Amino acid sequence: MKEKQRKIMGLIISFGMIITIMPQTIWASDAGTREDAVKWAYAQEGKFLDYDKVYGAQCV
């Protein structure tokens, strides 16, 4: 009985390890153009941005 439980537990743990190693999501991105970057920068003008959440908002 104990041996059977150990085998089942070993299979469950092995399966869990295999599942966590597999990639979950594949991300694809494209390189934006210079024009896209400039448009984004102009869109941020006048906004307060706080990306690091440490030093407070920065004026753009």
PDB file of N, CA, C, O and CB in Angstrom:
ATOM      1  N   MET A   1       0.823  -1.196   0.000  1.00  0.00           N
ATOM      2  CA  MET A   1       0.000   0.000   0.000  1.00  0.00           C
ATOM      3  C   MET A   1       0.866   1.260   0.000  1.00  0.00           C
ATOM      4  O   MET A   1       0.636   2.186  -0.777  1.00  0.00           O
ATOM      5  CB  MET A   1      -0.936  -0.001   1.208  1.00  0.00           C
ATOM      6  N   LYS A   2       1.865   1.276   0.883  1.00  0.00           N
ATOM      7  CA  LYS A   2       2.760   2.435   0.955  1.00  0.00           C
ATOM      8  C   LYS A   2       3.538   2.610  -0.346  1.00  0.00           C
ATOM      9  O   LYS A   2       3.755   3.730  -0.809  1.00  0.00           O
ATOM     10  CB  LYS A   2       3.735   2.288   2.133  1.00  0.00           C
ATOM     11  N   GLU A   3       3.952   1.490  -0.925  1.00  0.00           N
ATOM     12  CA  GLU A   3       4.719   1.551  -2.178  1.00  0.00           C
ATOM     13  C   GLU A   3       3.873   2.130  -3.303  1.00  0.00           C
ATOM     14  O   GLU A   3       4.368   2.906  -4.121  1.00  0.00           O
ATOM     15  CB  GLU A   3       5.230   0.153  -2.571  1.00  0.00           C
ATOM     16  N   LYS A   4       2.615   1.759  -3.345  1.00  0.00           N
ATOM     17  CA  LYS A   4       1.702   2.279  -4.368  1.00  0.00           C
ATOM     18  C   LYS A   4       1.492   3.786  -4.189  1.00  0.00           C
ATOM     19  O   LYS A   4       1.452   4.531  -5.168  1.00  0.00           O
ATOM     20  CB  LYS A   4       0.344   1.541  -4.308  1.00  0.00           C
ATOM     21  N   GLN A   5       1.360   4.225  -2.941  1.00  0.00           N
ATOM     22  CA  GLN A   5       1.194   5.653  -2.660  1.00  0.00           C
ATOM     23  C   GLN A   5       2.437   6.434  -3.078  1.00  0.00           C
ATOM     24  O   GLN A   5       2.330   7.534  -3.619  1.00  0.00           O
ATOM     25  CB  GLN A   5       0.904   5.878  -1.164  1.00  0.00           C
ATOM     26  N   ARG A   6       3.604   5.870  -2.828  1.00  0.00           N
ATOM     27  CA  ARG A   6       4.851   6.538  -3.212  1.00  0.00           C
ATOM     28  C   ARG A   6       4.965   6.671  -4.728  1.00  0.00           C
ATOM     29  O   ARG A   6       5.396   7.708  -5.232  1.00  0.00           O
ATOM     30  CB  ARG A   6       6.057   5.768  -2.664  1.00  0.00           C
ATOM     31  N   LYS A   7       4.581   5.631  -5.446  1.00  0.00           N
ATOM     32  CA  LYS A   7       4.635   5.692  -6.910  1.00  0.00           C
ATOM     33  C   LYS A   7       3.678   6.748  -7.447  1.00  0.00           C
ATOM     34  O   LYS A   7       4.030   7.517  -8.341  1.00  0.00           O
ATOM     35  CB  LYS A   7       4.303   4.324  -7.517  1.00  0.00           C
ATOM     36  N   ILE A   8       2.468   6.781  -6.899  1.00  0.00           N
ATOM     37  CA  ILE A   8       1.484   7.773  -7.343  1.00  0.00           C
ATOM     38  C   ILE A   8       1.971   9.180  -7.021  1.00  0.00           C
ATOM     39  O   ILE A   8       1.870  10.079  -7.856  1.00  0.00           O
ATOM     40  CB  ILE A   8       0.111   7.517  -6.681  1.00  0.00           C
ATOM     41  N   MET A   9       2.498   9.376  -5.813  1.00  0.00           N
ATOM     42  CA  MET A   9       3.004  10.696  -5.428  1.00  0.00           C
ATOM     43  C   MET A   9       4.186  11.093  -6.307  1.00  0.00           C
ATOM     44  O   MET A   9       4.311  12.257  -6.688  1.00  0.00           O
ATOM     45  CB  MET A   9       3.418  10.706  -3.941  1.00  0.00           C
ATOM     46  N   GLY A  10       5.043  10.147  -6.628  1.00  0.00           N
ATOM     47  CA  GLY A  10       6.167  10.427  -7.518  1.00  0.00           C
ATOM     48  C   GLY A  10       5.703  10.840  -8.902  1.00  0.00           C
ATOM     49  O   GLY A  10       6.267  11.754  -9.504  1.00  0.00           O
ATOM     50  N   LEU A  11       4.677  10.171  -9.410  1.00  0.00           N
ATOM     51  CA  LEU A  11       4.127  10.543 -10.716  1.00  0.00           C
ATOM     52  C   LEU A  11       3.506  11.936 -10.685  1.00  0.00           C
ATOM     53  O   LEU A  11       3.678  12.718 -11.620  1.00  0.00           O
ATOM     54  CB  LEU A  11       3.084   9.519 -11.163  1.00  0.00           C
ATOM     55  N   ILE A  12       2.788  12.242  -9.618  1.00  0.00           N
ATOM     56  CA  ILE A  12       2.166  13.567  -9.496  1.00  0.00           C
ATOM     57  C   ILE A  12       3.230  14.655  -9.435  1.00  0.00           C
ATOM     58  O   ILE A  12       3.112  15.679 -10.107  1.00  0.00           O
ATOM     59  CB  ILE A  12       1.268  13.635  -8.243  1.00  0.00           C
ATOM     60  N   ILE A  13       4.258  14.439  -8.641  1.00  0.00           N
ATOM     61  CA  ILE A  13       5.337  15.427  -8.529  1.00  0.00           C
ATOM     62  C   ILE A  13       6.074  15.568  -9.857  1.00  0.00           C
ATOM     63  O   ILE A  13       6.381  16.683 -10.280  1.00  0.00           O
ATOM     64  CB  ILE A  13       6.325  15.029  -7.413  1.00  0.00           C
ATOM     65  N   SER A  14       6.358  14.448 -10.516  1.00  0.00           N
ATOM     66  CA  SER A  14       7.039  14.509 -11.815  1.00  0.00           C
ATOM     67  C   SER A  14       6.205  15.264 -12.839  1.00  0.00           C
ATOM     68  O   SER A  14       6.729  16.093 -13.583  1.00  0.00           O
ATOM     69  CB  SER A  14       7.342  13.096 -12.330  1.00  0.00           C
ATOM     70  N   PHE A  15       4.917  14.981 -12.878  1.00  0.00           N
ATOM     71  CA  PHE A  15       4.024  15.673 -13.807  1.00  0.00           C
ATOM     72  C   PHE A  15       3.992  17.172 -13.503  1.00  0.00           C
ATOM     73  O   PHE A  15       4.025  17.995 -14.417  1.00  0.00           O
ATOM     74  CB  PHE A  15       2.601  15.080 -13.732  1.00  0.00           C
ATOM     75  N   GLY A  16       3.928  17.519 -12.224  1.00  0.00           N
ATOM     76  CA  GLY A  16       3.938  18.933 -11.840  1.00  0.00           C
ATOM     77  C   GLY A  16       5.220  19.632 -12.256  1.00  0.00           C
ATOM     78  O   GLY A  16       5.186  20.775 -12.712  1.00  0.00           O
ATOM     79  N   MET A  17       6.349  18.956 -12.102  1.00  0.00           N
ATOM     80  CA  MET A  17       7.623  19.552 -12.501  1.00  0.00           C
ATOM     81  C   MET A  17       7.681  19.754 -14.011  1.00  0.00           C
ATOM     82  O   MET A  17       8.173  20.779 -14.481  1.00  0.00           O
ATOM     83  CB  MET A  17       8.793  18.674 -12.042  1.00  0.00           C
ATOM     84  N   ILE A  18       7.186  18.793 -14.764  1.00  0.00           N
ATOM     85  CA  ILE A  18       7.188  18.918 -16.227  1.00  0.00           C
ATOM     86  C   ILE A  18       6.308  20.081 -16.661  1.00  0.00           C
ATOM     87  O   ILE A  18       6.683  20.849 -17.548  1.00  0.00           O
ATOM     88  CB  ILE A  18       6.705  17.610 -16.889  1.00  0.00           C
ATOM     89  N   ILE A  19       5.146  20.214 -16.043  1.00  0.00           N
ATOM     90  CA  ILE A  19       4.225  21.293 -16.402  1.00  0.00           C
ATOM     91  C   ILE A  19       4.834  22.659 -16.092  1.00  0.00           C
ATOM     92  O   ILE A  19       4.684  23.586 -16.887  1.00  0.00           O
ATOM     93  CB  ILE A  19       2.891  21.129 -15.657  1.00  0.00           C
ATOM     94  N   THR A  20       5.519  22.804 -14.954  1.00  0.00           N
ATOM     95  CA  THR A  20       6.084  24.111 -14.605  1.00  0.00           C
ATOM     96  C   THR A  20       7.286  24.471 -15.464  1.00  0.00           C
ATOM     97  O   THR A  20       7.595  25.653 -15.615  1.00  0.00           O
ATOM     98  CB  THR A  20       6.482  24.131 -13.147  1.00  0.00           C
ATOM     99  N   ILE A  21       7.966  23.492 -16.025  1.00  0.00           N
ATOM    100  CA  ILE A  21       9.118  23.772 -16.880  1.00  0.00           C
ATOM    101  C   ILE A  21       8.677  24.243 -18.261  1.00  0.00           C
ATOM    102  O   ILE A  21       9.370  25.043 -18.889  1.00  0.00           O
ATOM    103  CB  ILE A  21      10.001  22.532 -17.007  1.00  0.00           C
ATOM    104  N   MET A  22       7.539  23.759 -18.737  1.00  0.00           N
ATOM    105  CA  MET A  22       7.070  24.113 -20.079  1.00  0.00           C
ATOM    106  C   MET A  22       6.728  25.602 -20.152  1.00  0.00           C
ATOM    107  O   MET A  22       6.212  26.165 -19.186  1.00  0.00           O
ATOM    108  CB  MET A  22       5.839  23.261 -20.466  1.00  0.00           C
ATOM    109  N   PRO A  23       7.006  26.233 -21.273  1.00  0.00           N
ATOM    110  CA  PRO A  23       6.643  27.650 -21.416  1.00  0.00           C
ATOM    111  C   PRO A  23       5.128  27.808 -21.411  1.00  0.00           C
ATOM    112  O   PRO A  23       4.412  27.057 -22.073  1.00  0.00           O
ATOM    113  CB  PRO A  23       7.239  28.243 -22.717  1.00  0.00           C
ATOM    114  N   GLN A  24       4.657  28.781 -20.665  1.00  0.00           N
ATOM    115  CA  GLN A  24       3.226  28.988 -20.522  1.00  0.00           C
ATOM    116  C   GLN A  24       2.664  29.903 -21.600  1.00  0.00           C
ATOM    117  O   GLN A  24       1.562  29.675 -22.097  1.00  0.00           O
ATOM    118  CB  GLN A  24       2.923  29.556 -19.164  1.00  0.00           C
ATOM    119  N   THR A  25       3.407  30.925 -21.959  1.00  0.00           N
ATOM    120  CA  THR A  25       2.921  31.904 -22.921  1.00  0.00           C
ATOM    121  C   THR A  25       4.048  32.255 -23.881  1.00  0.00           C
ATOM    122  O   THR A  25       5.205  32.392 -23.483  1.00  0.00           O
ATOM    123  CB  THR A  25       2.386  33.173 -22.206  1.00  0.00           C
ATOM    124  N   ILE A  26       3.700  32.394 -25.112  1.00  0.00           N
ATOM    125  CA  ILE A  26       4.674  32.820 -26.110  1.00  0.00           C
ATOM    126  C   ILE A  26       4.360  34.271 -26.455  1.00  0.00           C
ATOM    127  O   ILE A  26       3.259  34.591 -26.904  1.00  0.00           O
ATOM    128  CB  ILE A  26       4.638  31.900 -27.390  1.00  0.00           C
ATOM    129  N   TRP A  27       5.322  35.125 -26.243  1.00  0.00           N
ATOM    130  CA  TRP A  27       5.137  36.548 -26.516  1.00  0.00           C
ATOM    131  C   TRP A  27       5.774  36.879 -27.855  1.00  0.00           C
ATOM    132  O   TRP A  27       6.891  36.455 -28.151  1.00  0.00           O
ATOM    133  CB  TRP A  27       5.746  37.423 -25.382  1.00  0.00           C
ATOM    134  N   ALA A  28       5.064  37.623 -28.639  1.00  0.00           N
ATOM    135  CA  ALA A  28       5.599  38.083 -29.916  1.00  0.00           C
ATOM    136  C   ALA A  28       5.462  39.596 -29.960  1.00  0.00           C
ATOM    137  O   ALA A  28       4.434  40.151 -29.570  1.00  0.00           O
ATOM    138  CB  ALA A  28       4.864  37.410 -31.126  1.00  0.00           C
ATOM    139  N   SER A  29       6.485  40.241 -30.427  1.00  0.00           N
ATOM    140  CA  SER A  29       6.423  41.693 -30.540  1.00  0.00           C
ATOM    141  C   SER A  29       7.138  42.109 -31.812  1.00  0.00           C
ATOM    142  O   SER A  29       7.954  41.373 -32.367  1.00  0.00           O
ATOM    143  CB  SER A  29       7.049  42.386 -29.296  1.00  0.00           C
ATOM    144  N   ASP A  30       6.814  43.284 -32.243  1.00  0.00           N
ATOM    145  CA  ASP A  30       7.488  43.803 -33.422  1.00  0.00           C
ATOM    146  C   ASP A  30       8.231  45.073 -33.033  1.00  0.00           C
ATOM    147  O   ASP A  30       7.894  45.735 -32.050  1.00  0.00           O
ATOM    148  CB  ASP A  30       6.479  44.073 -34.578  1.00  0.00           C
ATOM    149  N   ALA A  31       9.209  45.387 -33.795  1.00  0.00           N
ATOM    150  CA  ALA A  31       9.965  46.601 -33.546  1.00  0.00           C
ATOM    151  C   ALA A  31       9.150  47.777 -34.071  1.00  0.00           C
ATOM    152  O   ALA A  31       8.820  47.844 -35.255  1.00  0.00           O
ATOM    153  CB  ALA A  31      11.378  46.542 -34.215  1.00  0.00           C
ATOM    154  N   GLY A  32       8.835  48.692 -33.177  1.00  0.00           N
ATOM    155  CA  GLY A  32       8.086  49.867 -33.589  1.00  0.00           C
ATOM    156  C   GLY A  32       8.947  50.789 -34.437  1.00  0.00           C
ATOM    157  O   GLY A  32      10.175  50.707 -34.424  1.00  0.00           O
ATOM    158  N   THR A  33       8.302  51.637 -35.147  1.00  0.00           N
ATOM    159  CA  THR A  33       9.036  52.578 -35.989  1.00  0.00           C
ATOM    160  C   THR A  33       9.404  53.812 -35.186  1.00  0.00           C
ATOM    161  O   THR A  33       8.902  54.021 -34.082  1.00  0.00           O
ATOM    162  CB  THR A  33       8.210  52.970 -37.228  1.00  0.00           C
ATOM    163  N   ARG A  34      10.267  54.610 -35.739  1.00  0.00           N
ATOM    164  CA  ARG A  34      10.652  55.863 -35.102  1.00  0.00           C
ATOM    165  C   ARG A  34       9.434  56.760 -34.957  1.00  0.00           C
ATOM    166  O   ARG A  34       9.283  57.452 -33.951  1.00  0.00           O
ATOM    167  CB  ARG A  34      11.757  56.574 -35.909  1.00  0.00           C
ATOM    168  N   GLU A  35       8.573  56.748 -35.953  1.00  0.00           N
ATOM    169  CA  GLU A  35       7.381  57.591 -35.909  1.00  0.00           C
ATOM    170  C   GLU A  35       6.462  57.184 -34.755  1.00  0.00           C
ATOM    171  O   GLU A  35       5.869  58.040 -34.099  1.00  0.00           O
ATOM    172  CB  GLU A  35       6.624  57.513 -37.242  1.00  0.00           C
ATOM    173  N   ASP A  36       6.346  55.888 -34.511  1.00  0.00           N
ATOM    174  CA  ASP A  36       5.536  55.414 -33.384  1.00  0.00           C
ATOM    175  C   ASP A  36       6.101  55.914 -32.060  1.00  0.00           C
ATOM    176  O   ASP A  36       5.352  56.329 -31.176  1.00  0.00           O
ATOM    177  CB  ASP A  36       5.466  53.878 -33.381  1.00  0.00           C
ATOM    178  N   ALA A  37       7.422  55.873 -31.927  1.00  0.00           N
ATOM    179  CA  ALA A  37       8.059  56.340 -30.697  1.00  0.00           C
ATOM    180  C   ALA A  37       7.841  57.833 -30.501  1.00  0.00           C
ATOM    181  O   ALA A  37       7.568  58.284 -29.389  1.00  0.00           O
ATOM    182  CB  ALA A  37       9.556  56.027 -30.718  1.00  0.00           C
ATOM    183  N   VAL A  38       7.959  58.589 -31.566  1.00  0.00           N
ATOM    184  CA  VAL A  38       7.765  60.040 -31.470  1.00  0.00           C
ATOM    185  C   VAL A  38       6.312  60.355 -31.126  1.00  0.00           C
ATOM    186  O   VAL A  38       6.048  61.234 -30.305  1.00  0.00           O
ATOM    187  CB  VAL A  38       8.168  60.737 -32.794  1.00  0.00           C
ATOM    188  N   LYS A  39       5.372  59.650 -31.742  1.00  0.00           N
ATOM    189  CA  LYS A  39       3.954  59.859 -31.426  1.00  0.00           C
ATOM    190  C   LYS A  39       3.676  59.560 -29.957  1.00  0.00           C
ATOM    191  O   LYS A  39       2.941  60.295 -29.297  1.00  0.00           O
ATOM    192  CB  LYS A  39       3.065  58.976 -32.323  1.00  0.00           C
ATOM    193  N   TRP A  40       4.264  58.477 -29.446  1.00  0.00           N
ATOM    194  CA  TRP A  40       4.056  58.129 -28.046  1.00  0.00           C
ATOM    195  C   TRP A  40       4.634  59.212 -27.136  1.00  0.00           C
ATOM    196  O   TRP A  40       4.001  59.615 -26.160  1.00  0.00           O
ATOM    197  CB  TRP A  40       4.695  56.764 -27.729  1.00  0.00           C
ATOM    198  N   ALA A  41       5.840  59.680 -27.464  1.00  0.00           N
ATOM    199  CA  ALA A  41       6.472  60.712 -26.640  1.00  0.00           C
ATOM    200  C   ALA A  41       5.633  61.985 -26.623  1.00  0.00           C
ATOM    201  O   ALA A  41       5.457  62.590 -25.565  1.00  0.00           O
ATOM    202  CB  ALA A  41       7.885  61.019 -27.155  1.00  0.00           C
ATOM    203  N   TYR A  42       5.115  62.399 -27.772  1.00  0.00           N
ATOM    204  CA  TYR A  42       4.266  63.588 -27.809  1.00  0.00           C
ATOM    205  C   TYR A  42       2.951  63.355 -27.062  1.00  0.00           C
ATOM    206  O   TYR A  42       2.404  64.291 -26.479  1.00  0.00           O
ATOM    207  CB  TYR A  42       3.982  63.992 -29.260  1.00  0.00           C
ATOM    208  N   ALA A  43       2.446  62.144 -27.072  1.00  0.00           N
ATOM    209  CA  ALA A  43       1.211  61.844 -26.350  1.00  0.00           C
ATOM    210  C   ALA A  43       1.414  61.922 -24.835  1.00  0.00           C
ATOM    211  O   ALA A  43       0.454  62.141 -24.096  1.00  0.00           O
ATOM    212  CB  ALA A  43       0.698  60.456 -26.738  1.00  0.00           C
ATOM    213  N   GLN A  44       2.653  61.745 -24.366  1.00  0.00           N
ATOM    214  CA  GLN A  44       2.933  61.799 -22.936  1.00  0.00           C
ATOM    215  C   GLN A  44       3.144  63.221 -22.433  1.00  0.00           C
ATOM    216  O   GLN A  44       3.227  63.441 -21.225  1.00  0.00           O
ATOM    217  CB  GLN A  44       4.147  60.967 -22.621  1.00  0.00           C
ATOM    218  N   GLU A  45       3.231  64.173 -23.328  1.00  0.00           N
ATOM    219  CA  GLU A  45       3.497  65.563 -22.956  1.00  0.00           C
ATOM    220  C   GLU A  45       2.389  66.090 -22.052  1.00  0.00           C
ATOM    221  O   GLU A  45       1.203  65.967 -22.358  1.00  0.00           O
ATOM    222  CB  GLU A  45       3.628  66.448 -24.212  1.00  0.00           C
ATOM    223  N   GLY A  46       2.803  66.680 -20.930  1.00  0.00           N
ATOM    224  CA  GLY A  46       1.857  67.243 -19.979  1.00  0.00           C
ATOM    225  C   GLY A  46       1.338  66.245 -18.955  1.00  0.00           C
ATOM    226  O   GLY A  46       0.592  66.627 -18.053  1.00  0.00           O
ATOM    227  N   LYS A  47       1.713  64.984 -19.073  1.00  0.00           N
ATOM    228  CA  LYS A  47       1.266  63.964 -18.124  1.00  0.00           C
ATOM    229  C   LYS A  47       2.277  63.825 -16.995  1.00  0.00           C
ATOM    230  O   LYS A  47       3.447  64.177 -17.145  1.00  0.00           O
ATOM    231  CB  LYS A  47       1.060  62.608 -18.832  1.00  0.00           C
ATOM    232  N   PHE A  48       1.817  63.313 -15.876  1.00  0.00           N
ATOM    233  CA  PHE A  48       2.692  62.982 -14.766  1.00  0.00           C
ATOM    234  C   PHE A  48       2.880  61.469 -14.772  1.00  0.00           C
ATOM    235  O   PHE A  48       1.910  60.720 -14.658  1.00  0.00           O
ATOM    236  CB  PHE A  48       2.106  63.488 -13.398  1.00  0.00           C
ATOM    237  N   LEU A  49       4.112  61.025 -14.902  1.00  0.00           N
ATOM    238  CA  LEU A  49       4.412  59.597 -14.985  1.00  0.00           C
ATOM    239  C   LEU A  49       5.179  59.154 -13.747  1.00  0.00           C
ATOM    240  O   LEU A  49       6.132  59.814 -13.332  1.00  0.00           O
ATOM    241  CB  LEU A  49       5.220  59.279 -16.263  1.00  0.00           C
ATOM    242  N   ASP A  50       4.767  58.049 -13.164  1.00  0.00           N
ATOM    243  CA  ASP A  50       5.450  57.494 -11.998  1.00  0.00           C
ATOM    244  C   ASP A  50       5.707  56.016 -12.247  1.00  0.00           C
ATOM    245  O   ASP A  50       4.996  55.159 -11.722  1.00  0.00           O
ATOM    246  CB  ASP A  50       4.614  57.704 -10.695  1.00  0.00           C
ATOM    247  N   TYR A  51       6.719  55.720 -13.045  1.00  0.00           N
ATOM    248  CA  TYR A  51       7.001  54.340 -13.423  1.00  0.00           C
ATOM    249  C   TYR A  51       7.668  53.549 -12.306  1.00  0.00           C
ATOM    250  O   TYR A  51       7.370  52.366 -12.138  1.00  0.00           O
ATOM    251  CB  TYR A  51       7.872  54.314 -14.647  1.00  0.00           C
ATOM    252  N   ASP A  52       8.551  54.161 -11.546  1.00  0.00           N
ATOM    253  CA  ASP A  52       9.303  53.408 -10.549  1.00  0.00           C
ATOM    254  C   ASP A  52       8.618  53.345  -9.188  1.00  0.00           C
ATOM    255  O   ASP A  52       9.023  52.551  -8.339  1.00  0.00           O
ATOM    256  CB  ASP A  52      10.662  54.008 -10.389  1.00  0.00           C
ATOM    257  N   LYS A  53       7.603  54.153  -8.961  1.00  0.00           N
ATOM    258  CA  LYS A  53       6.843  54.176  -7.700  1.00  0.00           C
ATOM    259  C   LYS A  53       7.738  54.449  -6.487  1.00  0.00           C
ATOM    260  O   LYS A  53       7.422  54.039  -5.371  1.00  0.00           O
ATOM    261  CB  LYS A  53       6.112  52.848  -7.506  1.00  0.00           C
ATOM    262  N   VAL A  54       8.860  55.147  -6.716  1.00  0.00           N
ATOM    263  CA  VAL A  54       9.770  55.443  -5.620  1.00  0.00           C
ATOM    264  C   VAL A  54       9.913  56.945  -5.425  1.00  0.00           C
ATOM    265  O   VAL A  54       9.747  57.447  -4.313  1.00  0.00           O
ATOM    266  CB  VAL A  54      11.136  54.811  -5.874  1.00  0.00           C
ATOM    267  N   TYR A  55      10.216  57.658  -6.488  1.00  0.00           N
ATOM    268  CA  TYR A  55      10.526  59.071  -6.374  1.00  0.00           C
ATOM    269  C   TYR A  55       9.358  59.975  -6.746  1.00  0.00           C
ATOM    270  O   TYR A  55       9.549  61.179  -6.916  1.00  0.00           O
ATOM    271  CB  TYR A  55      11.701  59.395  -7.232  1.00  0.00           C
ATOM    272  N   GLY A  56       8.193  59.444  -6.874  1.00  0.00           N
ATOM    273  CA  GLY A  56       7.032  60.253  -7.212  1.00  0.00           C
ATOM    274  C   GLY A  56       6.923  60.485  -8.705  1.00  0.00           C
ATOM    275  O   GLY A  56       7.741  60.017  -9.497  1.00  0.00           O
ATOM    276  N   ALA A  57       5.888  61.220  -9.059  1.00  0.00           N
ATOM    277  CA  ALA A  57       5.607  61.456 -10.476  1.00  0.00           C
ATOM    278  C   ALA A  57       6.631  62.408 -11.084  1.00  0.00           C
ATOM    279  O   ALA A  57       7.133  63.320 -10.427  1.00  0.00           O
ATOM    280  CB  ALA A  57       4.191  62.020 -10.655  1.00  0.00           C
ATOM    281  N   GLN A  58       6.918  62.170 -12.338  1.00  0.00           N
ATOM    282  CA  GLN A  58       7.832  63.018 -13.090  1.00  0.00           C
ATOM    283  C   GLN A  58       7.037  63.747 -14.162  1.00  0.00           C
ATOM    284  O   GLN A  58       6.212  63.143 -14.847  1.00  0.00           O
ATOM    285  CB  GLN A  58       8.991  62.187 -13.717  1.00  0.00           C
ATOM    286  N   CYS A  59       7.281  65.021 -14.306  1.00  0.00           N
ATOM    287  CA  CYS A  59       6.605  65.794 -15.347  1.00  0.00           C
ATOM    288  C   CYS A  59       7.278  65.514 -16.688  1.00  0.00           C
ATOM    289  O   CYS A  59       8.498  65.374 -16.774  1.00  0.00           O
ATOM    290  CB  CYS A  59       6.631  67.320 -15.021  1.00  0.00           C
ATOM    291  N   VAL A  60       6.472  65.438 -17.708  1.00  0.00           N
ATOM    292  CA  VAL A  60       7.011  65.205 -19.049  1.00  0.00           C
ATOM    293  C   VAL A  60       6.770  66.441 -19.872  1.00  0.00           C
ATOM    294  O   VAL A  60       7.140  66.483 -21.046  1.00  0.00           O
ATOM    295  CB  VAL A  60       6.369  63.957 -19.721  1.00  0.00           C
TER     296      VAL A  60
END
